[in-house]
């Protein structure tokens, strides 16, 4: 029998039929980093590259059963939690990952293209803050998403609350907060990594023109894969940004909608080099 050598990552998230984001994007990103992906599907989406039309939540007990089945069979090197659509599912996932406190957890709960969940949104955000963030190794969100989350514990404000809100996330027990879209030059994209000491690193990248589906998922999944491979967090964050930017630069248009990052651009580059 051949020994398993690829790091295993268990991801929780929605299934996207277009393969642009969610579980499908996670599995592709994991594979590109030499990891094998395991999955617990939290919802089934209906949509294409133009957008998501509808979403069918999976029963929370089924989410838990999917995860428990593989966790009782194989060892995992990292967890990733994406979009979760119910408080009950959040509670189930939080209970599961609490049994594995030494395994890194990457939390990326916001997907802007998912259908709005009405009045439940604030309750869902509060549940994430109370049950998942305290167990998180690294949380990924945009500056806009952080402000939205912060409104579950403070009043809406027009002041610059970014640093205070980032500090609050760390105080909740999150080891690192990776904030995308922090203020910078209009032609660049700046991403900032925080921990309990403040800013750990800030990286600026030239903005790639176009409308993309799955860029954020690619970034968080690649960070999870880097951690599963034993890379330390600051370096994992930098390498994941490089990979995501290259995936976006090589994005493909499969249909009539948004461009989809090419997580296997490196394989095509190798084939082209071999042909030459």
N, C-alpha and C positions, 0 to 999 in steps of 0.2 A: 504493500500500500504506500502511495506517495504522500509524504507529509504536506499539510497545508502551509503555505508560506506567505500568501497574500494577507495583509491586515484586513480584518472584517469590520465593517461599519454598519450599524443599524440606524436607518433613517425613518422618521415618522413624517408623513406629509400627504398631499393630494396626488392623485393619478391624473396626469394630463395626456389626453389622447393625441395631442400634437407633438408631444415629446420635447416641448420647449422649456418647461419648468417642472417644479414638483419632483415626485419620485423619479421620473424618467431622466430628468436633468441631473439629479443627484447620482444615479447609478452610472451615467456616462462620465461624470466628473470623477467619481471614485475610480472607475476603471482606467481613466487617463493617468491617474496618479499611482497605478499599480495596486489598487485596493479592490476588494470584492464587496459589493453592496448587498445588504439585507434590508427588507422593507416591511413596514407596517403602514398600510394605507389608511389615511384618516378620512378621505372623501374621494368621490369619483367625479371628475369634471366633465362637462359637455362644452366643447369649444374647438377652435382652430387657431391658426396664427393671427387672426384678426382680433381675438379676444375670447373670454369665457362667457358662455351664455347661461349656464346653470351648474348647480353643484348638489350632489347627493351625499350627505354625511353618512359615514359608516358608524354603526352602533358602537359605542365606546367599549363594550365588552368584547366585540370582535377585534377592535384595535389592540386591546390588551392581550387577547388570545394569540393574535399574530406575533406580537413581540415576545410573549412568554415562550411560545413554541420554539422559536429559533434560539432564544437565550438559554433555554434548558439543554440545547443541543450543541451549541458552538460558543467559543469565547469571542467577544468583540473588543476592538481596540478603541472605538469612539462611538458616540451617539450624535445624531443630528436631529433636531426637531424643527420642522417647518411650520406651515400653516395648520392650525388645529381649530376646528369650527364649533366646539362645544366645551362648556365648563367641565362636563363629565369626562370628556376625553382628555382634557388637560390634567384633571385630577388623576386619571388612570396612568397617564404617561409619567407624571411627577412621582407617583408611587413606584412605578417600575424602575426609573433611573435612580431613585433613592437607594435601591438595593445594590447599586454599583457605584459607590461614591468616588472610587479611584479612577473611573473611566471618564475621559474628557467629554463634555457635552457642548456642542455648538447649537445655539438657539437663533433661529431666523424666522420669526413668527409672522412677519408682514409680507403679504403678496398683494400689491396694489391692483392687480387685474382681476382678483377674485370678486364675486358679487358681494355687495354690501350686505351686512347681517343686521341692519336696523338697530333697534334699541339694545340688542344684545352686545353690541360692540364694546361698550364701556365695561360691562361685566366680564367679558372675555379678557380684556386687557388687564383688569384687576386680578383675575385668576392667574394669568401669566405672571404678573408681578409678584403675587403671593406664593405661587407654588413652583414655578419653573425657574425664574430668575435667581432665586437663592441657591439653586443647584448648578448654575450655568458656569462653564469655564470661560466661554466667549459668546457674547451676544452681538449679533450684527443687525444694525438698523440704520436708516437714513436720519438726517437731522430733522426732517419733517415728521417722520414716524416717532422719533424720540419725543418731540413736543406733544404729539398726540397721546402717547403713553403717559407722559408727565401730567396731563390734565386729569388723570385718575387720582392724583394726590395733591394737585395745586390748581389754582384758578388759571384760566387762559390769560396769557400776557403777550403784549407786543414788545416787551423788553427781550434782550438777548439772554436767554436762560440756559443756553446750551451747556456751559461748563457746570452749572449747578445741577442740571438734570443728569448729566453724565456722572457726577459725583454721587447723586442719589442712587443710581443704578448699582454702582460699586458698593455702596453702603448696604444695599439689600442682600449682598452676598455674591454677586456676579464678579468673577475674577478679572475679566477683561471686557470692555465695551469697545467694539469696532464700529465707528460712526462714519458713514459714507455721506458725501455731499456736504461737507463742512464748508463754510464761506471761504472763497478764494477768488482768484482771477476768473473772469467769465469764460476764458478759453481753456481753463484747466478744471480737472476734477480732483478734489482733495479729500483724502480719507484719513481719519485720526483714530489711533488706538490709545485707550485710557486704561489705567489700572489705579490702585489705591494711592499711588504716588503722583498721579496726574497724567499728563501726556507722555506716552512711551515713545511713540513715533508718529510722524505725519508725512504722508506721501502724496505728491501731486503728479497727475498724469494728464497728458494732452487729451482733451475731449474728442471722442470718436463720434462723428456725425451719424445719424440714423436713429431709428426707433427699434428697440430690441425687446425680445421676450425671453426671460430666463437668465439675464446677466447676474442679478443678485443671487439667484439660486446657485449658479455656477461658482460665484465667489465663496459663499458660505460652505458649499459642499467641498470645494477644494481645500479650504482651511481645515475642515474636519479630516480630510484625507491626509493632509500634511501632519496633523497631530497624531493620527493613527500610525503614521510612519516614524513618529518620534521626533519630529522637528519642533523646536521650541516656538512659543507663540509669536513673538515679534518677527522671527524669520518666516514662520508659516504664513503670517499675514502678508508679508511683502511678496513672497513667492506666489501666493494665491492671486494677488493683484496682477502680477506679471502675466500669469496664465490666463486670467479672465480678460485682460486687455487684449491679449493675442487672440483669444477665442472670439472676441467681439470684432476685432479687426478682420478676421477671416469668416465672419458671419455669413450665413446662407439664407436666401429667400426661398422657402419651400412652397409658399402659396401666395395669396393676395394680401397678407397681413404683414406683421412685423418680421424683422430679421431674427434668426435663431443663431446663437453663438455656436461656433464649430469647436467642440471639445476635443476633436481628433485632428486638428489642423496639423499637428506635429507629425502624424503618421503620413499625411498627404505630402508634407514637405520632404519627408524621408524618401517616399516613393519617387518624387520628382528628382531628387538628388541622385537616386540610384539609376534612373533612366538616363541622366546626363553623364 
